[in-house]
Amino acid sequence: MPHRIEKIEDSIFFVGAGAMAEAIIKGLVYSRIIPSKHIYVTNKNSRHRLLELKDDYEIKIPDSLEDGCKKSRYILLAVKPWTVKAACENLKPFLTKEHVIISIAAGVTTTVIEQILGSSNEVIRTMPNTSSAICESATGICGGKYAKNETILTVKRIFETVGEAVVVKESQIDAVTALCGSGPAYIYYLIEGLEKAGINQGLNEEDVRKLVVQTVYGAAKMLVELHAEPAILRKQVTTPNGTTEAGLKTLEKYDLHEIIEKTIESARERAKEIGKETEKEIWNTK
């Protein structure tokens, strides 16, 4: 759940109005750390989408990019990676040295954004995940060359409105992408497997879904509320010569931990590749 967070006095301007932008806007509005009247949003194509967000969250639609920049200190790039260059170049004439650029574009480094801007603006890169939609994201945050620690911590407060957020080195952001950005898909895949196993054991589909989802939810909630090590909780469930021990021996036989390690490593390597591909595409864009 979102933390109780100290209010932020400055305004924020969202460039892009997709699902992730809406999730962050919702977190900001519901947490009240930035008044809705200090939240601005624009996008390239859909006026209707902007009006939807305005009606739902009572935020503002600026008259132009220049107007949005004049009224805000924080500018959040909620655009696709390959459009970052165009977005930055469109914003560039209206930026002052006081503006902070926040990016949620996967694979685009702070160095690339700094080079596009050709300035010493503070740039903060973030990696939230899809659970932002229910304010339960796990977000990694890193600062660029000119980012001050105070600014990074302020951006952390922004993303704590949609879940947990941690500050990491930029060299670690691909690991965050592999672990948390892709992580929900791994959990869903595990749940698919548990449901299939339950059905194969004779349970009906509706009951299996309830039981499996509640089991996963309950286990996660135990970790959150008891602040216990997962290994300790595992041992508490595992009776010698019992059913849990029998199941765990099978997981150990097939080395589930090694499978998970290889899964994260594969995702991290692909994140690196995507970053290089995206950077090449950005600089080849005319």
RAGI-V864650 format. One record per helix or strand of 3 or more residues. SS is the DSSP state (2 for helix, 1 for strand). FROM is the first residue (numbers start at 1). LEN is the number of residues. If there is no record, write none. Layout:
ss from len
SS FROM LEN
SS FROM LEN
This chain:
ss from len
1 12 4
2 19 13
2 36 3
1 39 4
2 47 11
2 65 7
1 74 4
2 81 12
1 100 4
2 110 8
1 122 6
2 130 5
1 137 7
2 149 14
1 163 5
2 170 12
2 183 18
2 205 22
2 230 8
2 243 11
2 256 29
